[in-house]
Amino acid sequence: MKKSGDLFYPSTEVKKRAWLKSRAIYKQAEANPQKMWATLALELDWIKKWRKVYVGTPPHFSWFAGAKSNITINCLDRHLKLRKNKVALIWEPENPAEPKRILTYYDLYRDVSRLAGALKKMGVKKGDRVGIYLPMIPEVVVSMLACARIGAVHSVVFSAFSSNALQVRLQDSQAKLLITADGYYRRGKVIELKKGADDGLDGTAVKKVIVVKRAGNQVPWNEGRDFWYHDVTKDEADSIGAQPMDSEDPLFILYTSGSTGKPKGCVHVCGGYMVQAYATDKWIFDINDEDIFWSTADIGWVTGHTYSCYGPLLNGATFLIFEGLPDWPNTDRWAQVIDKYGVTTFYTAPTVIRMFMKTGTDSLKPYRLNTLQVIASVGEPISEKAWLWYFNEIGKGKCPLLDTWWQTETGGIIVTSLAGLGPFKPAFTGLPFPGVRVRIVDDDGKECKAGKEGNLVLLPPFTPSLLRGIYNNEKKYLDTYWSAYNNKMYFSGDLGYKDKNGLIRVVGRADDQIKVAGHRLTTGEMESALAKNLSVAECAIVGVADDIKGEVPVVFVVSKSDIPADQLKADVIRIIREEIGPIASPKEVFIVKDLPKTRSGKIMRRLLRKTLSKEEMGDLSTLANPESVQQIQDTVQGSGPEQKS
């Protein structure tokens, strides 16, 4: 990588292997987005070509109108000609002593066909919803593809969600069948998934349950309803035709994490999602035949859908899925996996990067990490400090570091720097993906000048994989995404700004801003300033009501050093005053052991606010570390090891 001022650019070696080598693509795509997306779509196989690339009036629109295809034809069938025996999927179990599993494209094709045949015999038809409640095992990928193969709409529920969270999603989607497992491993212990699945079935439309045998634990069994995966698939044919799907037919429903109220079922459709998953995986990560792609995201999140399943398969790549956690049984497990398989593309979350930072660089000494060609980040804004550490210590200063912004709703990456073009700037996400019109606007819809913070929106024709609605809730769809700008723009709910080069920095959610004495302050900016302190491992800032100022910031800090609490608190206040201004001075600073986070790495600031207001926490099933909430409550209430400033 080459540096010029505060920008980094890809080296000549990186450019040589890149799919895109000229910045002219941005102007061409901006001038005619439909033409660019149509050109990319022609690289895929279609049963029937579209009559129009884009039609409709927001908030309702269509891409590739009139076209027919099936995403599994492009994920599997078309690769059997040239890549039949190429490795498609590598599965690394949690226990490093347990054998890995390798599936070629032909293996995957046959497994998908067998399950698809079994689903049809069990009464699943085109348009039916199928719930998938599985851990990170190969059968979760097979299940998604089998549903898509026969035109069923899959709805994957994160396996660490509670039975209540599963129930809500099954009820909303009206799923008629559920695919789950007996259990799976987490930090060496068996998680009894089947029992949780059973508890979540009450009051749902599910009539049949397919159970994958993974952990071999004893499970409750309902004869006539429950069926073993291996039994229903063993006699099925290893080839089954793909159901022709209209471009706008639903492919899957994926529920947001439900951080506020009832989770939203985002509906994604067959054609547009397929094209965008293919294009973004190819152009952003520069996927080539010899690459091994590892996204650490669980399949239950949109990153898992697009970049741990569909994107790599559409590109004929080899990808890795990992059952365990990156720090178990040792903190360097993630580095072991990279070196073991020669991973070339590593895509993870800032939370994981901060965890790596906390363990220090000494743990990296046994590992070469020299196969890495692209490293990337997703899930939340990455601080400059974390960006530079990731770039220098993991990427060795030679790998493009792609920060990526997108959402469950967009289905694919929207803002990032392209590996072969750059530029890359610490803490800045990058440029809009070619063909996607992204703007930073004020509350009146006027575009903001460089450096001025505003709302991140998409303009027509938006992007092919943008959600087509909230399942069974048209009002929620309109109110959440379209009402702010009278249906003329898609409002992401995120805030950001552009620098003089047009690079976008996403600073956080619009509802994570604080208005102090009439001044709008973004928590992301304050958190980024604090992250520069070498003693701060993680931090989160929320606003609380104040009789005089309206709102004031409260800071939660995880320390990574032995610095005295009083000194760290004083440093926090000083940094915010210096970097942001006296107006941002926090009312309180709490030193805590951990911050509540989802498994995708997002800090749940809603729960931090509730600890301050002493409200009921509600369902904590979305958290990777629910025990952190009680620890924070104890600290806030003065009974924990640390006190407020």
C-alpha positions as CSV (number, residue, x, y, z in Angstrom):
1,M,0.0,0.0,0.0
2,K,1.1,3.6,-0.7
3,K,0.4,6.6,1.4
4,S,-0.2,10.1,0.3
5,G,-1.1,12.6,3.1
6,D,-3.8,11.0,5.2
7,L,-4.9,8.7,2.3
8,F,-3.7,5.2,1.4
9,Y,-3.7,3.8,-2.1
10,P,-3.4,0.2,-3.4
11,S,0.0,-1.0,-4.5
12,T,0.8,-2.0,-8.1
13,E,0.6,-5.7,-7.0
14,V,-2.9,-5.2,-5.6
15,K,-4.0,-3.3,-8.8
16,K,-2.8,-6.2,-11.0
17,R,-5.3,-8.7,-9.5
18,A,-8.2,-6.2,-9.3
19,W,-11.3,-6.4,-11.3
20,L,-11.6,-2.6,-11.5
21,K,-8.5,-0.7,-12.4
22,S,-10.0,2.7,-13.6
23,R,-11.8,5.3,-11.6
24,A,-13.9,6.0,-14.8
25,I,-16.4,3.4,-13.5
26,Y,-17.7,5.9,-11.0
27,K,-18.6,8.5,-13.7
28,Q,-20.0,5.9,-16.0
29,A,-22.2,4.3,-13.3
30,E,-23.4,7.7,-12.0
31,A,-24.4,8.7,-15.5
32,N,-26.4,5.5,-16.1
33,P,-26.8,3.2,-13.1
34,Q,-29.3,1.0,-14.9
35,K,-26.9,0.2,-17.7
36,M,-24.1,-0.7,-15.2
37,W,-26.3,-3.1,-13.2
38,A,-27.7,-4.6,-16.4
39,T,-24.2,-5.3,-17.6
40,L,-23.3,-7.0,-14.4
41,A,-26.6,-9.0,-14.5
42,L,-25.7,-10.3,-17.9
43,E,-22.7,-12.1,-16.3
44,L,-25.3,-14.4,-14.6
45,D,-27.6,-17.0,-16.1
46,W,-31.3,-16.1,-16.6
47,I,-34.2,-18.4,-17.6
48,K,-35.9,-15.3,-19.2
49,K,-34.3,-11.9,-19.7
50,W,-35.9,-8.7,-18.3
51,R,-38.1,-6.4,-20.3
52,K,-37.0,-3.3,-18.3
53,V,-34.0,-2.9,-16.0
54,Y,-35.8,-0.6,-13.5
55,V,-39.5,0.5,-13.2
56,G,-41.7,2.0,-10.6
57,T,-42.2,5.0,-8.4
58,P,-40.7,5.0,-4.8
59,P,-41.4,3.6,-2.4
60,H,-42.3,0.7,-4.7
61,F,-40.1,-0.2,-7.6
62,S,-38.7,-3.3,-9.4
63,W,-35.4,-4.3,-10.9
64,F,-35.1,-6.6,-13.9
65,A,-38.8,-6.5,-14.4
66,G,-40.2,-9.6,-16.1
67,A,-37.0,-11.6,-15.8
68,K,-36.9,-15.2,-14.4
69,S,-34.1,-17.1,-12.8
70,N,-33.2,-19.0,-9.7
71,I,-30.3,-17.9,-7.5
72,T,-29.2,-21.5,-7.0
73,I,-28.7,-22.0,-10.7
74,N,-26.0,-19.3,-10.4
75,C,-24.7,-20.5,-7.1
76,L,-24.4,-24.1,-8.1
77,D,-25.5,-25.3,-11.6
78,R,-23.4,-23.0,-13.7
79,H,-20.2,-23.9,-11.7
80,L,-20.6,-27.6,-12.4
81,K,-19.3,-27.0,-15.9
82,L,-15.9,-25.6,-14.8
83,R,-15.7,-26.0,-11.0
84,K,-17.5,-29.3,-10.3
85,N,-14.7,-30.5,-8.0
86,K,-13.6,-27.2,-6.7
87,V,-14.0,-26.7,-2.9
88,A,-17.0,-24.5,-2.3
89,L,-17.2,-24.7,1.5
90,I,-14.8,-25.3,4.3
91,W,-16.3,-25.9,7.7
92,E,-14.1,-25.5,10.8
93,P,-15.7,-26.9,14.0
94,E,-15.4,-25.2,17.3
95,N,-13.2,-28.0,18.7
96,P,-9.9,-27.8,16.8
97,A,-9.4,-31.6,17.3
98,E,-12.6,-32.4,15.5
99,P,-12.3,-33.1,11.7
100,K,-13.1,-30.3,9.3
101,R,-15.7,-30.8,6.6
102,I,-15.0,-30.0,2.9
103,L,-17.8,-29.7,0.3
104,T,-17.1,-29.3,-3.4
105,Y,-19.5,-27.5,-5.7
106,Y,-20.8,-31.0,-6.7
107,D,-21.2,-32.1,-3.1
108,L,-23.1,-28.9,-2.3
109,Y,-25.3,-29.3,-5.4
110,R,-26.3,-32.9,-4.4
111,D,-26.9,-32.0,-0.7
112,V,-29.1,-29.1,-1.7
113,S,-31.0,-31.3,-4.2
114,R,-31.7,-34.0,-1.6
115,L,-33.0,-31.5,1.0
116,A,-35.0,-29.7,-1.6
117,G,-36.7,-32.9,-2.6
118,A,-37.4,-33.7,1.0
119,L,-39.0,-30.3,1.6
120,K,-41.3,-30.8,-1.4
121,K,-42.4,-34.2,-0.1
122,M,-43.2,-32.6,3.2
123,G,-45.5,-30.2,1.5
124,V,-43.4,-27.1,1.1
125,K,-44.4,-25.1,-2.0
126,K,-43.3,-22.0,-3.8
127,G,-44.0,-19.0,-1.6
128,D,-44.2,-20.9,1.7
129,R,-42.0,-19.6,4.5
130,V,-39.5,-21.9,6.1
131,G,-37.8,-21.1,9.4
132,I,-34.1,-22.0,9.8
133,Y,-32.7,-22.1,13.4
134,L,-29.3,-23.6,12.9
135,P,-25.7,-22.9,14.1
136,M,-22.8,-22.3,11.8
137,I,-22.6,-25.8,10.2
138,P,-22.8,-26.7,6.5
139,E,-26.4,-27.6,6.8
140,V,-27.4,-24.0,7.4
141,V,-26.1,-23.1,3.9
142,V,-27.7,-26.2,2.4
143,S,-31.0,-25.3,4.0
144,M,-31.0,-21.8,2.6
145,L,-30.2,-23.0,-0.9
146,A,-32.7,-25.8,-0.7
147,C,-35.5,-23.4,0.1
148,A,-34.4,-21.1,-2.8
149,R,-34.2,-24.1,-5.1
150,I,-37.9,-24.8,-4.8
151,G,-39.1,-21.2,-4.4
152,A,-39.7,-21.3,-0.7
153,V,-38.9,-18.2,1.3
154,H,-36.4,-18.8,4.0
155,S,-36.3,-16.9,7.3
156,V,-33.1,-17.6,9.2
157,V,-33.1,-17.0,13.0
158,F,-29.8,-16.6,14.8
159,S,-29.2,-19.7,16.8
160,A,-28.3,-17.8,19.9
161,F,-31.6,-16.1,20.0
162,S,-34.0,-17.2,22.7
163,S,-37.1,-19.4,22.1
164,N,-39.2,-16.2,22.6
165,A,-37.3,-14.4,19.8
166,L,-37.7,-17.5,17.6
167,Q,-41.4,-17.6,18.3
168,V,-42.0,-14.0,17.4
169,R,-40.3,-14.4,14.1
170,L,-42.0,-17.7,13.2
171,Q,-45.4,-16.2,14.1
172,D,-44.8,-13.1,12.0
173,S,-43.5,-15.0,8.9
174,Q,-46.2,-17.7,9.3
175,A,-43.6,-20.3,8.7
176,K,-45.0,-23.9,8.1
177,L,-41.7,-25.8,8.7
178,L,-38.7,-25.3,10.8
179,I,-35.1,-26.7,10.3
180,T,-33.1,-26.9,13.5
181,A,-30.4,-29.0,15.2
182,D,-30.1,-31.2,18.3
183,G,-27.4,-28.9,19.7
184,Y,-24.1,-27.2,19.0
185,Y,-21.0,-26.2,20.8
186,R,-20.2,-22.9,22.4
187,R,-16.9,-22.6,24.4
188,G,-16.8,-26.3,24.8
189,K,-20.3,-26.7,26.1
190,V,-23.3,-28.1,24.3
191,I,-26.1,-25.7,23.7
192,E,-29.4,-27.6,23.5
193,L,-30.9,-26.0,20.5
194,K,-33.8,-28.4,19.9
195,K,-35.2,-27.8,23.3
196,G,-35.2,-24.1,22.6
197,A,-36.8,-24.6,19.3
198,D,-39.6,-26.7,20.8
199,D,-40.3,-23.9,23.3
200,G,-40.5,-21.4,20.5
201,L,-43.1,-23.3,18.5
202,D,-46.1,-22.6,20.6
203,G,-48.7,-20.4,18.8
204,T,-46.9,-20.8,15.4
205,A,-48.1,-22.3,12.2
206,V,-45.1,-24.8,12.1
207,K,-46.4,-28.4,11.6
208,K,-43.1,-30.2,10.8
209,V,-39.6,-29.9,12.2
210,I,-36.4,-31.2,10.5
211,V,-33.5,-31.8,13.0
212,V,-29.8,-32.0,12.1
213,K,-27.8,-34.2,14.3
214,R,-24.7,-32.2,15.3
215,A,-23.9,-32.5,19.0
216,G,-25.5,-36.0,19.6
217,N,-27.2,-34.8,22.7
218,Q,-30.5,-36.3,23.9
219,V,-33.4,-34.2,22.6
220,P,-37.2,-34.1,23.2
221,W,-39.1,-35.7,20.3
222,N,-42.6,-35.2,19.0
223,E,-43.4,-38.2,16.8
224,G,-45.2,-37.2,13.6
225,R,-43.8,-33.7,13.8
226,D,-40.1,-34.1,14.2
227,F,-37.9,-35.8,11.6
228,W,-34.1,-36.3,11.5
229,Y,-32.4,-34.5,8.6
230,H,-30.4,-37.6,7.6
231,D,-33.6,-39.7,7.5
232,V,-35.6,-37.4,5.2
233,T,-32.7,-36.8,2.8
234,K,-31.1,-40.2,2.5
235,D,-33.4,-41.6,-0.3
236,E,-33.8,-38.4,-2.2
237,A,-32.4,-37.8,-5.7
238,D,-29.1,-36.0,-5.9
239,S,-30.4,-33.7,-8.7
240,I,-33.6,-31.7,-8.7
241,G,-34.7,-28.9,-11.1
242,A,-34.7,-25.3,-9.9
243,Q,-38.1,-23.5,-9.7
244,P,-38.2,-20.6,-12.1
245,M,-38.6,-17.4,-10.0
246,D,-39.7,-14.0,-11.1
247,S,-37.1,-11.3,-10.4
248,E,-39.4,-9.7,-7.8
249,D,-40.5,-12.9,-6.1
250,P,-39.4,-13.0,-2.4
251,L,-36.2,-14.9,-1.7
252,F,-35.9,-14.4,2.0
253,I,-37.2,-12.5,5.0
254,L,-34.6,-11.4,7.5
255,Y,-35.5,-9.8,10.8
256,T,-33.6,-6.9,12.2
257,S,-32.3,-7.5,15.7
258,G,-35.4,-6.0,17.3
259,S,-33.5,-3.4,19.4
260,T,-36.7,-1.4,19.7
261,G,-40.1,-3.0,19.7
262,K,-41.2,-5.8,17.4
263,P,-38.5,-6.9,14.9
264,K,-39.0,-5.8,11.3
265,G,-39.1,-8.6,8.7
266,C,-37.1,-7.2,5.7
267,V,-38.2,-8.7,2.5
268,H,-35.5,-9.3,-0.2
269,V,-36.3,-10.5,-3.7
270,C,-34.7,-13.0,-6.1
271,G,-33.3,-11.0,-9.0
272,G,-32.0,-7.7,-7.5
273,Y,-30.5,-9.4,-4.5
274,M,-28.7,-12.0,-6.6
275,V,-27.1,-9.3,-8.9
276,Q,-26.0,-7.1,-6.0
277,A,-24.6,-10.0,-3.9
278,Y,-22.6,-11.1,-7.0
279,A,-21.4,-7.7,-8.0
280,T,-20.4,-6.4,-4.6
281,D,-18.5,-9.6,-3.6
282,K,-16.7,-9.6,-6.9
283,W,-15.7,-5.9,-7.2
284,I,-15.3,-4.9,-3.6
285,F,-13.3,-7.9,-2.4
286,D,-11.7,-8.7,-5.8
287,I,-12.7,-12.3,-5.5
288,N,-10.7,-14.6,-7.8
289,D,-10.7,-18.4,-8.3
290,E,-7.8,-19.1,-6.0
291,D,-9.1,-17.0,-3.1
292,I,-10.4,-18.3,0.3
293,F,-12.9,-15.9,1.7
294,W,-13.7,-15.8,5.5
295,S,-16.5,-13.6,6.8
296,T,-16.8,-14.2,10.6
297,A,-20.4,-13.1,10.6
298,D,-23.0,-15.7,11.7
299,I,-25.4,-16.7,9.0
300,G,-28.3,-15.3,11.1
301,W,-27.2,-11.8,10.1
302,V,-27.4,-10.2,6.7
303,T,-23.6,-10.2,6.5
304,G,-23.8,-14.0,6.9
305,H,-26.4,-14.2,4.2
306,T,-24.6,-12.1,1.6
307,Y,-21.0,-12.8,2.3
308,S,-21.0,-16.1,4.1
309,C,-23.3,-17.8,1.6
310,Y,-24.7,-16.2,-1.5
311,G,-21.9,-13.8,-2.6
312,P,-19.0,-16.3,-2.6
313,L,-21.1,-19.0,-4.2
314,L,-22.3,-16.7,-7.0
315,N,-18.7,-16.0,-7.7
316,G,-17.6,-19.6,-7.6
317,A,-15.3,-18.9,-4.7
318,T,-14.1,-21.0,-1.8
319,F,-15.4,-19.7,1.5
320,L,-15.0,-20.7,5.2
321,I,-17.6,-21.0,7.9
322,F,-16.5,-21.4,11.5
323,E,-18.7,-22.9,14.2
324,G,-16.9,-21.3,17.2
325,L,-15.7,-18.0,18.5
326,P,-12.5,-16.3,17.4
327,D,-11.0,-16.4,20.9
328,W,-11.8,-20.0,21.9
329,P,-10.1,-22.2,23.1
330,N,-7.3,-19.6,22.8
331,T,-7.3,-15.9,22.0
332,D,-5.4,-16.6,18.8
333,R,-7.8,-19.1,17.4
334,W,-8.7,-16.7,14.6
335,A,-5.1,-16.4,13.5
336,Q,-4.7,-20.2,13.6
337,V,-7.6,-20.5,11.2
338,I,-6.2,-17.9,8.8
339,D,-2.8,-19.6,8.6
340,K,-4.3,-23.1,8.6
341,Y,-6.4,-22.6,5.4
342,G,-4.4,-19.7,3.8
343,V,-7.3,-17.3,4.0
344,T,-6.9,-14.5,1.5
345,T,-9.9,-12.3,2.4
346,F,-10.8,-11.7,6.1
347,Y,-14.1,-9.8,6.9
348,T,-14.9,-9.1,10.5
349,A,-16.4,-6.5,12.9
350,P,-14.7,-3.7,14.9
351,T,-15.7,-5.5,18.1
352,V,-13.6,-8.5,17.1
353,I,-10.8,-6.2,16.0
354,R,-10.8,-4.5,19.5
355,M,-10.7,-7.9,21.1
356,F,-7.6,-8.7,19.0
357,M,-6.1,-5.4,20.1
358,K,-6.8,-6.1,23.8
359,T,-4.8,-9.4,23.6
360,G,-1.8,-7.5,22.2
361,T,0.6,-8.2,19.4
362,D,2.7,-10.8,21.2
363,S,0.0,-13.4,20.6
364,L,0.5,-12.8,16.8
365,K,4.2,-13.7,16.8
366,P,3.7,-17.4,15.9
367,Y,1.6,-16.6,12.9
368,R,2.6,-15.4,9.4
369,L,-0.8,-14.1,8.2
370,N,1.0,-13.7,4.9
371,T,-1.8,-15.2,2.7
372,L,-4.1,-12.2,3.4
373,Q,-4.7,-10.0,0.5
374,V,-7.8,-8.0,1.6
375,I,-9.0,-7.2,5.1
376,A,-12.3,-5.6,5.8
377,S,-14.6,-4.4,8.6
378,V,-18.4,-4.3,9.0
379,G,-21.1,-3.8,11.6
380,E,-20.3,-0.3,13.1
381,P,-18.1,2.6,12.4
382,I,-14.4,1.7,13.1
383,S,-12.2,4.2,15.0
384,E,-9.0,5.5,13.6
385,K,-7.1,3.7,16.3
386,A,-8.6,0.4,15.5
387,W,-8.3,1.0,11.7
388,L,-4.5,1.6,12.0
389,W,-4.0,-1.4,14.3
390,Y,-5.9,-3.7,11.9
391,F,-4.1,-2.3,8.9
392,N,-0.6,-2.5,10.4
393,E,-0.7,-5.6,12.6
394,I,-3.0,-7.9,10.6
395,G,-2.7,-6.6,7.1
396,K,1.0,-5.9,7.6
397,G,0.6,-2.5,5.9
398,K,0.1,-4.3,2.5
399,C,-3.5,-5.2,2.4
400,P,-6.3,-2.9,1.4
401,L,-8.5,-2.3,4.4
402,L,-12.1,-2.0,3.4
403,D,-14.5,-0.4,5.9
404,T,-18.0,-1.2,4.7
405,W,-21.4,0.5,5.4
406,W,-24.7,-1.2,4.6
407,Q,-27.7,-2.5,6.4
408,T,-30.0,-5.5,6.7
409,E,-32.3,-3.4,4.6
410,T,-29.9,-2.8,1.7
411,G,-29.0,-6.5,1.4
412,G,-25.4,-5.7,0.1
413,I,-22.6,-3.2,0.7
414,I,-23.4,0.4,-0.3
415,V,-20.4,2.5,0.8
416,T,-16.8,1.3,0.7
417,S,-13.5,1.9,-1.0
418,L,-12.8,-0.7,-3.7
419,A,-9.7,-2.9,-3.2
420,G,-8.1,-2.1,-6.5
421,L,-8.9,1.6,-6.5
422,G,-9.0,3.1,-3.0
423,P,-8.4,5.6,-1.6
424,F,-8.5,4.3,2.0
425,K,-8.6,6.7,4.9
426,P,-8.6,5.7,8.6
427,A,-12.1,5.9,10.1
428,F,-13.7,6.8,6.8
429,T,-15.9,4.2,5.0
430,G,-15.2,5.3,1.5
431,L,-17.1,6.1,-1.7
432,P,-20.6,4.9,-2.7
433,F,-20.5,1.6,-4.6
434,P,-20.6,2.4,-8.4
435,G,-24.2,2.7,-9.5
436,V,-25.6,3.7,-6.1
437,R,-26.5,7.3,-5.5
438,V,-25.7,8.1,-1.9
439,R,-26.1,11.6,-0.5
440,I,-25.6,13.4,2.8
441,V,-28.5,15.8,3.3
442,D,-30.0,18.0,6.0
443,D,-33.5,17.6,7.4
444,D,-35.0,19.5,4.4
445,G,-33.3,17.2,1.9
446,K,-30.6,19.7,0.8
447,E,-27.2,18.2,0.2
448,C,-24.7,19.1,2.9
449,K,-21.3,20.7,2.2
450,A,-18.1,18.7,2.8
451,G,-17.4,18.4,6.5
452,K,-21.0,19.1,7.5
453,E,-22.9,16.2,9.2
454,G,-26.3,15.1,7.8
455,N,-28.6,12.2,7.1
456,L,-27.4,9.4,4.8
457,V,-29.9,8.7,2.1
458,L,-30.2,6.8,-1.2
459,L,-31.6,8.4,-4.3
460,P,-33.4,6.7,-7.2
461,P,-32.9,4.1,-8.7
462,F,-31.5,3.1,-5.3
463,T,-29.9,-0.3,-5.5
464,P,-31.2,-3.7,-6.8
465,S,-31.0,-5.4,-3.4
466,L,-32.8,-2.8,-1.4
467,L,-35.7,-4.3,0.6
468,R,-39.1,-4.3,-1.0
469,G,-41.1,-4.0,2.2
470,I,-41.5,-5.1,5.8
471,Y,-43.4,-8.4,5.8
472,N,-47.1,-7.8,6.5
473,N,-46.4,-4.2,7.6
474,E,-46.7,-1.7,4.9
475,K,-47.2,1.2,7.3
476,K,-43.9,0.4,9.1
477,Y,-42.1,0.2,5.8
478,L,-43.4,3.7,4.7
479,D,-42.9,5.4,8.1
480,T,-39.5,4.0,8.8
481,Y,-37.7,4.5,5.4
482,W,-39.7,6.9,3.2
483,S,-41.8,9.4,5.2
484,A,-38.8,11.6,6.2
485,Y,-38.4,12.9,2.6
486,N,-41.9,12.3,1.1
487,N,-41.0,9.1,-0.7
488,K,-38.3,10.8,-2.8
489,M,-35.3,9.3,-0.8
490,Y,-34.6,6.2,1.1
491,F,-33.6,7.3,4.7
492,S,-31.1,4.9,6.2
493,G,-31.4,6.3,9.7
494,D,-27.7,6.9,9.8
495,L,-25.6,10.1,10.1
496,G,-22.5,10.9,8.2
497,Y,-20.4,13.5,6.4
498,K,-18.1,13.7,3.4
499,D,-14.5,15.0,3.3
500,K,-13.0,17.1,0.6
501,N,-12.3,13.9,-1.4
502,G,-15.9,12.8,-1.3
503,L,-15.1,10.0,1.2
504,I,-18.0,9.3,3.5
505,R,-17.6,8.8,7.3
506,V,-20.6,7.2,9.0
507,V,-20.8,8.5,12.5
508,G,-23.7,6.6,13.9
509,R,-27.5,6.3,14.1
510,A,-29.6,9.4,13.8
511,D,-31.2,8.3,17.1
512,D,-27.8,8.2,18.7
513,Q,-27.4,11.9,18.5
514,I,-27.6,14.1,21.5
515,K,-28.9,17.7,21.5
516,V,-27.1,19.6,24.2
517,A,-28.4,23.2,24.7
518,G,-29.7,23.1,21.1
519,H,-26.4,21.8,19.7
520,R,-26.6,18.4,17.9
521,L,-23.7,16.2,19.0
522,T,-23.1,12.7,17.6
523,T,-22.1,10.0,20.0
524,G,-19.9,8.4,17.3
525,E,-17.7,11.4,17.1
526,M,-17.2,11.5,20.8
527,E,-16.5,7.8,21.0
528,S,-14.0,8.0,18.2
529,A,-12.1,10.8,20.1
530,L,-12.0,8.6,23.2
531,A,-10.8,5.6,21.3
532,K,-7.5,7.4,20.7
533,N,-6.7,7.0,24.5
534,L,-4.4,4.0,24.9
535,S,-6.2,3.0,28.1
536,V,-9.7,2.8,26.5
537,A,-10.5,-0.6,25.1
538,E,-14.1,0.3,24.2
539,C,-16.6,3.0,25.0
540,A,-20.2,4.0,24.4
541,I,-21.9,7.3,25.0
542,V,-25.7,7.9,25.4
543,G,-27.7,11.0,26.2
544,V,-29.8,11.5,29.3
545,A,-32.4,14.2,30.0
546,D,-31.2,17.3,31.7
547,D,-33.4,20.1,33.1
548,I,-31.2,22.9,31.8
549,K,-29.4,21.6,28.7
550,G,-32.2,19.3,27.5
551,E,-29.7,16.4,27.1
552,V,-26.2,15.6,28.4
553,P,-23.8,12.8,27.5
554,V,-23.0,9.9,29.8
555,V,-20.0,7.8,29.1
556,F,-19.4,4.0,29.6
557,V,-15.8,3.0,29.3
558,V,-14.0,-0.4,29.3
559,S,-10.4,0.0,30.4
560,K,-7.6,-2.1,29.0
561,S,-5.0,-0.9,31.5
562,D,-4.3,-0.7,35.2
563,I,-4.7,3.1,35.2
564,P,-6.6,4.2,38.3
565,A,-10.3,4.7,37.7
566,D,-10.3,8.4,38.8
567,Q,-7.4,9.2,36.4
568,L,-9.2,7.4,33.5
569,K,-12.4,9.3,34.2
570,A,-10.5,12.6,34.3
571,D,-8.8,11.7,31.0
572,V,-12.2,10.9,29.4
573,I,-13.6,14.3,30.4
574,R,-10.5,16.2,29.3
575,I,-10.4,14.4,25.8
576,I,-14.0,15.2,25.1
577,R,-13.6,18.8,26.1
578,E,-10.5,19.1,24.0
579,E,-11.7,17.2,20.9
580,I,-15.4,18.1,20.8
581,G,-15.7,21.1,23.1
582,P,-16.9,22.0,26.6
583,I,-20.5,21.8,25.5
584,A,-20.0,18.0,25.2
585,S,-18.7,17.5,28.8
586,P,-20.2,14.3,30.1
587,K,-22.4,14.4,33.2
588,E,-21.1,11.0,34.4
589,V,-18.4,8.5,33.5
590,F,-18.8,4.8,34.4
591,I,-15.9,2.3,34.2
592,V,-17.4,-1.1,33.3
593,K,-16.1,-4.5,32.5
594,D,-18.0,-4.9,29.2
595,L,-20.6,-3.3,27.0
596,P,-23.8,-5.1,25.9
597,K,-23.4,-6.2,22.3
598,T,-25.2,-8.3,19.7
599,R,-23.4,-11.2,18.1
600,S,-22.9,-9.0,15.1
601,G,-20.9,-6.6,17.3
602,K,-23.3,-3.7,17.7
603,I,-23.3,-2.0,21.0
604,M,-26.8,-1.9,22.4
605,R,-27.0,1.7,23.6
606,R,-30.7,1.3,24.2
607,L,-29.9,-1.0,27.1
608,L,-27.3,1.5,28.5
609,R,-30.0,4.2,28.5
610,K,-32.3,1.8,30.4
611,T,-29.7,1.2,33.1
612,L,-29.7,4.9,33.7
613,S,-33.5,5.3,33.8
614,K,-33.9,2.0,35.8
615,E,-36.4,0.7,33.2
616,E,-37.0,-3.0,32.7
617,M,-34.4,-4.5,30.3
618,G,-36.8,-6.7,28.4
619,D,-35.6,-9.5,26.1
620,L,-31.9,-9.8,26.1
621,S,-31.8,-12.7,23.7
622,T,-30.1,-10.6,21.0
623,L,-27.0,-10.2,23.2
624,A,-23.8,-12.1,23.0
625,N,-23.0,-11.2,26.6
626,P,-26.2,-10.7,28.6
627,E,-24.3,-10.9,31.8
628,S,-22.8,-7.5,31.1
629,V,-26.2,-5.8,31.7
630,Q,-26.3,-6.8,35.4
631,Q,-22.7,-5.7,35.9
632,I,-23.5,-2.3,34.4
633,Q,-26.6,-1.9,36.5
634,D,-24.6,-2.7,39.6
635,T,-22.0,-0.1,38.6
636,V,-24.6,2.6,37.8
637,Q,-26.4,2.0,41.0
638,G,-23.2,2.2,43.0
639,S,-23.0,-1.5,44.1
640,G,-20.4,-2.5,41.5
641,P,-16.6,-2.4,41.7
642,E,-16.5,1.1,40.0
643,Q,-18.4,4.3,40.8
644,K,-19.4,7.2,38.7
645,S,-17.3,10.3,38.4
